[in-house]
């Protein structure tokens, strides 16, 4: 696509306006399953407040520490399901601090997430788009990250260069178990398995875990609102969250690293 300053123009002369915040909506209306797919404005605001409280810094730092040694020179980074840009921006900063020039793009299906990301973080190309049809050309990126976003193996392999690295973050077995015990009558553990994708060599799994204590009703509410449990918790479970003033829980990411072949 060509950028004319106010819009992106594809080879067939379709125009995609650039919003005043700097992002572009590349999700066709016929691909939307609802009027506003993805996380809501409330969920995005909750996620930003919680992430900026620092409780998930351990995960962001681990992602950066795993990826930085794999690259040198100039690279292209793509964040699939970037949300409000927290992991994207911190990884960009980490690369630059290590003298690695990086061009960064991120997309999410939630317009509210992308709008929030564009307003806060400069120097990153953000777009509204779907992980099932990634709007970038073949072999676009050297580095690809996917943090709790839908995994579409064929699309991921299509957009990454041969020899490039992909990092997928998934929850560990007991991630947020304390929160589940609060909202569910029968809390369940997350499934943990090694997954192999065609076109990738599996490099390693890195587990990052910690126990956290939340002593604020607002923080507990924000954590709940930024998770999938927000959509599927009973009225009674939601009421228990609203009434809680203390939460102790394990948090954990498994970082799965792959090399494109």
ZAVEX-673248 format. One record per residue: x, y, z of N, C-alpha, C in turn. Coordinates in pm, whole numbers, padded with zeros to 5 digits, always signed. Layout:
<rs>
XYZXYZXYZ/...
</rs>
This chain:
<rs>
+00083-00120+00000+00000+00000+00000+00087+00125+00000/+00035+00229-00063+00102+00359-00064+00033+00451+00036/+00112+00528+00106+00061+00623+00204+00062+00763+00143/-00058+00822+00126-00064+00956+00067-00075+01065+00173/-00055+01025+00299-00061+01121+00407-00191+01118+00485/-00299+01085+00417-00430+01079+00484-00496+00942+00471/-00439+00858+00384-00498+00726+00361-00393+00632+00303/-00420+00502+00317-00342+00400+00249-00418+00358+00125/-00345+00340+00015-00407+00306-00112-00346+00175-00161/-00432+00078-00189-00382-00052-00237-00369-00048-00389/-00318-00158-00445-00293-00166-00589-00421-00155-00671/-00536-00185-00609-00665-00176-00679-00736-00045-00649/-00660+00050-00592-00709+00185-00563-00817+00191-00454/-00817+00094-00366-00905+00103-00249-00839+00195-00146/-00919+00281-00086-00868+00376+00012-00900+00330+00154/-00800+00339+00242-00819+00309+00383-00772+00433+00460/-00867+00507+00511-00836+00633+00578-00751+00611+00703/-00657+00701+00725-00576+00701+00846-00648+00788+00950/-00681+00729+01063-00751+00802+01168-00662+00912+01226/-00723+01009+01291-00646+01121+01347-00545+01073+01451/-00574+00957+01514-00479+00901+01611-00360+00834+01544/-00370+00809+01412-00257+00754+01337-00272+00610+01293/-00379+00541+01334-00397+00402+01294-00484+00393+01169/-00486+00273+01110-00568+00248+00992-00658+00129+01018/-00783+00138+00975-00876+00026+00990-00871-00058+00862/-00810-00177+00872-00796-00266+00756-00885-00388+00769/-00988-00378+00853-01081-00490+00872-01209-00462+00792/-01228-00533+00680-01349-00509+00599-01475-00539+00679/-01579-00462+00651-01704-00479+00726-01762-00618+00709/-01738-00681+00594-01794-00815+00571-01716-00924+00644/-01607-00886+00711-01529-00980+00791-01553-00960+00941/-01637-00865+00974-01667-00837+01114-01785-00921+01160/-01768-00987+01275-01875-01073+01326-01968-00997+01421/-01934-00872+01449-02019-00786+01529-01987-00641+01492/-02065-00548+01545-02044-00408+01512-01909-00359+01562/-01867-00410+01678-01738-00371+01736-01670-00496+01791/-01606-00576+01704-01545-00701+01749-01425-00679+01841/-01395-00782+01919-01279-00774+02008-01312-00710+02141/-01209-00675+02216-01227-00620+02349-01296-00483+02344/-01377-00458+02446-01452-00333+02454-01365-00219+02505/-01419-00099+02498-01348+00018+02548-01319+00003+02696/-01415-00052+02772-01396-00072+02916-01283-00172+02943/-01281-00283+02866-01177-00384+02885-01039-00327+02855/-01030-00246+02751-00901-00187+02714-00853-00090+02821/-00944-00010+02874-00907+00082+02981-00860+00006+03105/-00929-00104+03137-00889-00186+03251-00752-00248+03228/-00729-00299+03107-00599-00360+03076-00487-00258+03089/-00508-00139+03037-00402-00038+03045-00370-00003+03189/-00472+00017+03270-00447+00050+03410-00372-00063+03480/-00413-00187+03455-00350-00298+03524-00206-00317+03476/-00183-00314+03346-00048-00333+03294+00045-00222+03342/-00005-00101+03347+00080+00010+03391+00104+00007+03542/+00032-00078+03614+00060-00096+03756+00187-00177+03779/+00236-00246+03673+00364-00315+03680+00359-00463+03713/+00240-00518+03739+00232-00658+03780+00273-00756+03669/+00259-00715+03544+00297-00802+03433+00431-00763+03369/+00504-00673+03432+00636-00635+03380+00727-00757+03367/+00711-00853+03457+00794-00973+03454+00780-01046+03321/+00660-01044+03264+00638-01112+03137+00696-01033+03021/+00675-00903+03021+00730-00819+02916+00883-00828+02914/+00943-00823+03032+01090-00831+03040+01141-00966+02990/+01068-01074+03022+01110-01206+02977+01101-01218+02825/+00995-01163+02766+00983-01163+02620+01102-01091+02558/+01133-00974+02611+01245-00897+02558+01377-00972+02572/+01399-01031+02688+01525-01102+02715+01544-01223+02624/+01435-01287+02587+01445-01403+02499+01471-01363+02353/+01416-01251+02310+01424-01214+02169+01547-01132+02134/+01591-01045+02222+01702-00953+02190+01826-01028+02140/+01869-01139+02206+01992-01206+02160+01982-01272+02023/+01861-01284+01970+01842-01355+01844+01864-01268+01721/+01879-01136+01742+01881-01045+01627+01996-00945+01635/+02030-00892+01518+02125-00782+01506+02091-00708+01377/+02145-00588+01362+02118-00513+01240+01978-00454+01240/+01918-00447+01121+01785-00390+01104+01682-00501+01091/+01571-00489+01165+01469-00593+01160+01330-00532+01151/+01236-00615+01110+01095-00580+01109+01023-00668+01211/+00944-00603+01297+00872-00672+01405+00723-00657+01383/+00650-00767+01398+00504-00765+01387+00443-00824+01513/+00350-00749+01574+00278-00797+01692+00137-00834+01650/+00107-00964+01655-00025-01016+01616-00116-01014+01738/-00218-00929+01734-00305-00914+01850-00239-00825+01954/-00203-00705+01913-00118-00617+01995-00191-00554+02112/-00324-00564+02116-00398-00500+02224-00370-00351+02227/-00351-00295+02347-00327-00151+02358-00179-00114+02350/-00095-00211+02306+00042-00179+02269+00148-00193+02376/+00113-00246+02492+00207-00254+02604+00331-00337+02570/+00311-00462+02527+00425-00548+02496+00498-00499+02372/+00423-00450+02275+00482-00399+02150+00582-00287+02178/+00537-00190+02254+00621-00071+02277+00743-00104+02362/+00726-00189+02463+00839-00224+02548+00943-00306+02472/+00898-00391+02381+00992-00469+02301+01067-00377+02204/+00997-00284+02145+01062-00186+02056+01172-00111+02131/+01141-00063+02250+01239+00010+02330+01359-00078+02364/+01334-00205+02394+01444-00295+02430+01537-00318+02311/+01480-00338+02193+01564-00353+02073+01650-00230+02052/+01588-00112+02062+01661+00011+02035+01771+00036+02139/+01746-00001+02264+01848+00014+02368+01968-00077+02342/+01945-00183+02265+02052-00275+02230+02105-00250+02089/+02081-00128+02039+02133-00083+01910+02086-00168+01793/+01964-00217+01803+01902-00291+01694+01792-00202+01636/+01808-00159+01512+01707-00075+01447+01587-00162+01412/+01469-00116+01450+01351-00200+01432+01235-00118+01379/+01172-00170+01273+01046-00115+01223+00934-00202+01281/+00837-00138+01347+00738-00212+01424+00598-00186+01372/+00521-00295+01359+00379-00286+01325+00302-00378+01418/+00182-00337+01453+00098-00420+01537-00047-00404+01495/-00124-00510+01514-00266-00499+01480-00349-00579+01580/-00474-00541+01588-00569-00608+01677-00707-00594+01616/-00795-00688+01649-00930-00682+01593-01016-00578+01664/-00971-00533+01782-01046-00433+01859-01005-00292+01818/-01100-00218+01767-01072-00078+01731-01035+00003+01854/-01096-00028+01967-01067+00047+02090-00923+00024+02135/-00875-00100+02117-00737-00131+02154-00639-00055+02066/-00663-00060+01937-00571+00003+01840-00572+00155+01856/-00689+00210+01880-00698+00355+01902-00618+00397+02025/-00631+00319+02133-00556+00349+02255-00406+00336+02232/-00365+00233+02157-00222+00213+02129-00166+00328+02047/-00240+00370+01945-00191+00476+01856-00178+00610+01928/-00268+00636+02021-00265+00763+02093-00146+00771+02189/-00101+00657+02238+00004+00657+02340+00144+00635+02284/+00157+00547+02183+00290+00505+02140+00323+00558+02001/+00433+00628+01990+00479+00683+01863+00577+00588+01796/+00589+00602+01666+00688+00524+01592+00649+00380+01566/+00521+00348+01584+00471+00213+01558+00351+00223+01465/+00346+00140+01363+00231+00136+01272+00125+00045+01332/+00009+00100+01364-00100+00022+01421-00217+00014+01323/-00286-00100+01325-00401-00118+01237-00505-00208+01304/-00629-00188+01265-00737-00280+01302-00739-00389+01196/-00724-00513+01239-00719-00623+01142-00740-00755+01216/-00757-00861+01137-00782-00994+01192-00660-01084+01177/-00636-01166+01280-00527-01263+01274-00552-01371+01171/-00676-01383+01125-00709-01485+01026-00677-01439+00884/-00660-01308+00866-00618-01252+00737-00527-01134+00767/-00401-01164+00791-00306-01060+00830-00276-00970+00711/-00294-00838+00726-00282-00748+00612-00138-00703+00585/-00047-00798+00574+00090-00767+00534+00134-00867+00429/+00235-00830+00354+00280-00914+00244+00356-01036+00295/+00376-01133+00207+00450-01254+00242+00592-01219+00286/+00644-01298+00381+00781-01282+00429+00811-01138+00471/+00719-01080+00543+00731-00940+00584+00826-00919+00701/+00815-01005+00803+00882-00972+00930+00994-01070+00965/+01089-01018+01040+01197-01100+01095+01158-01157+01230/+01074-01085+01301+01034-01122+01436+00884-01103+01451/+00819-01203+01508+00674-01199+01524+00640-01240+01667/+00553-01163+01731+00508-01202+01865+00356-01214+01866/+00309-01305+01950+00166-01330+01965+00142-01357+02113/+00082-01261+02183+00059-01274+02327-00090-01294+02351/-00129-01418+02377-00268-01452+02408-00364-01416+02294/-00317-01417+02171-00401-01385+02057-00431-01513+01978/-00532-01511+01891-00560-01629+01809-00438-01671+01728/-00418-01802+01718-00303-01857+01645-00353-01920+01516/-00309-01862+01404-00347-01913+01272-00216-01951+01202/-00173-02076+01216-00038-02116+01173-00003-02080+01030/-00093-02103+00936-00062-02074+00795-00034-01926+00772/-00112-01840+00837-00091-01697+00821+00038-01652+00888/+00066-01708+01004+00189-01671+01073+00311-01710+00990/+00308-01828+00932+00421-01872+00849+00432-01789+00723/+00319-01748+00669+00321-01669+00545+00392-01536+00564/+00371-01472+00678+00421-01335+00693+00562-01326+00751/+00617-01437+00797+00750-01433+00858+00855-01483+00759/+00972-01421+00761+01081-01462+00673+01139-01595+00717/+01193-01669+00622+01266-01789+00657+01383-01752+00748/+01396-01824+00857+01501-01794+00952+01459-01695+01059/+01339-01637+01043+01288-01544+01143+01237-01619+01266/+01216-01544+01372+01173-01606+01498+01034-01559+01538/+00958-01653+01590+00823-01626+01639+00815-01663+01786/+00757-01573+01866+00734-01600+02008+00585-01595+02035/+00534-01704+02089+00393-01713+02128+00386-01725+02279/+00307-01640+02342+00288-01645+02487+00153-01706+02518/+00154-01811+02601+00031-01880+02640+00030-01892+02792/-00089-01908+02853-00094-01916+02999-00039-02048+03051/+00029-02043+03165+00074-02165+03232-00046-02232+03298/-00022-02349+03352-00130-02432+03406-00213-02359+03511/-00147-02286+03600-00217-02222+03711-00226-02070+03698/-00209-02021+03576-00219-01875+03556-00356-01825+03602/-00354-01729+03694-00474-01665+03749-00567-01763+03820/-00511-01869+03877-00593-01965+03948-00667-01899+04065/-00603-01807+04134-00669-01738+04244-00793-01662+04198/-00786-01601+04080-00901-01531+04025-01010-01630+03986/-00971-01743+03927-01069-01845+03890-01142-01899+04014/-01067-01916+04122-01129-01966+04245-01230-01867+04300/-01211-01739+04268-01304-01637+04312-01431-01635+04227/-01418-01657+04097-01533-01637+04008-01605-01766+03971/-01536-01882+03982-01598-02007+03939-01622-02100+04057/-01731-02175+04051-01758-02277+04152-01662-02395+04136/-01622-02421+04011-01529-02531+03982-01415-02477+03895/-01317-02413+03956-01204-02358+03879-01125-02469+03810/-01073-02438+03693-01003-02538+03611-00861-02490+03580/-00774-02588+03556-00637-02555+03517-00630-02538+03365/-00536-02456+03320-00516-02438+03177-00443-02557+03117/-00477-02588+02994-00409-02697+02923-00267-02652+02886/-00171-02739+02909-00032-02711+02874+00019-02821+02782/+00068-02783+02666+00120-02882+02572+00221-02816+02479/+00313-02896+02428+00405-02849+02325+00333-02860+02191/+00333-02753+02116+00263-02752+01987+00363-02726+01876/+00357-02807+01774+00447-02794+01660+00367-02749+01539/+00420-02650+01468+00352-02595+01353+00433-02619+01227/+00364-02655+01120+00432-02679+00993+00502-02551+00947/+00626-02566+00904+00703-02451+00859+00786-02386+00968/+00780-02442+01090+00857-02388+01202+00932-02500+01274/+01050-02470+01321+01120-02555+01418+01091-02501+01557/+01055-02590+01649+01034-02550+01787+01170-02535+01853/+01198-02417+01910+01327-02388+01970+01327-02419+02119/+01233-02360+02193+01230-02385+02337+01103-02328+02399/+01079-02374+02522+00972-02320+02606+01037-02258+02729/+00996-02138+02760+01046-02068+02879+00925-02033+02966/+00925-02083+03089+00814-02055+03180+00850-01939+03273/+00757-01847+03287+00776-01731+03374+00658-01727+03470/+00687-01741+03600+00579-01748+03699+00610-01658+03818/+00502-01617+03884+00517-01534+04003+00384-01534+04078/+00389-01514+04207+00268-01495+04286+00251-01347+04314/+00129-01298+04299+00103-01156+04324-00009-01141+04426/-00005-01029+04495-00107-00994+04593-00168-00860+04551/-00298-00860+04530-00369-00738+04495-00452-00695+04616/-00429-00575+04662-00500-00524+04779-00585-00403+04745/-00634-00401+04624-00717-00290+04576-00835-00347+04498/-00954-00304+04533-01074-00350+04461-01067-00309+04314/-01010-00190+04287-01000-00145+04149-00905-00233+04068/-00790-00269+04126-00696-00355+04055-00756-00492+04028/-00826-00547+04126-00890-00678+04108-00993-00669+03997/-01072-00564+03996-01171-00544+03892-01106-00528+03755/-00995-00453+03750-00924-00434+03623-00868-00565+03571/-00809-00645+03658-00755-00774+03616-00867-00863+03561/-00977-00869+03630-01092-00948+03585-01142-00899+03451/-01152-00768+03435-01210-00712+03312-01123-00731+03189/-00993-00755+03208-00903-00771+03093-00887-00917+03052/-00957-01008+03119-00945-01151+03089-01068-01203+03016/-01057-01319+02952-01175-01380+02888-01285-01417+02988/-01249-01430+03116-01349-01467+03216-01457-01360+03227/-01422-01238+03190-01516-01127+03195-01641-01157+03113/-01622-01231+03002-01734-01259+02911-01822-01375+02959/-01766-01465+03038-01837-01591+03064-01855-01622+03212/-01847-01522+03296-01867-01542+03439-02013-01515+03476/-02066-01593+03566-02204-01576+03610-02220-01445+03685/-02345-01404+03705-02373-01283+03780-02317-01295+03922/-02331-01415+03979-02282-01436+04115-02130-01423+04120/-02062-01480+04021-01916-01469+04016-01870-01325+04000/-01939-01251+03915-01904-01110+03895-01925-01030+04022/-02029-01064+04096-02054-00995+04223-01944-01023+04324/-01893-01146+04324-01784-01178+04417-01659-01096+04384/-01633-01077+04254-01520-00993+04214-01541-00850+04261/-01661-00799+04241-01691-00661+04278-01676-00637+04428/-01698-00742+04507-01693-00728+04652-01554-00757+04710/-01463-00809+04627-01331-00850+04676-01239-00729+04695/-01166-00728+04805-01068-00622+04831-00926-00678+04838/-00913-00812+04830-00781-00876+04832-00784-00999+04743/-00678-01016+04665-00667-01133+04578-00521-01179+04577/-00501-01307+04605-00370-01370+04592-00378-01472+04479/-00288-01462+04381-00295-01555+04269-00159-01575+04204/-00143-01692+04145-00026-01716+04061-00052-01655+03925/+00052-01596+03866+00046-01553+03727+00158-01627+03654/+00135-01664+03530+00238-01738+03457+00217-01738+03307/+00324-01712+03235+00328-01724+03089+00426-01835+03052/+00392-01914+02953+00489-01997+02883+00522-01927+02752/+00650-01899+02732+00695-01837+02607+00745-01947+02515/+00676-01968+02405+00712-02071+02307+00782-02004+02190/+00905-02045+02164+00985-01979+02062+01007-02075+01944/+00984-02023+01824+00995-02102+01701+01083-02028+01600/+01144-02107+01511+01222-02050+01400+01161-02096+01270/+01135-02002+01180+01072-02034+01052+01171-02106+00961/+01126-02214+00898+01212-02292+00810+01150-02304+00671/
</rs>
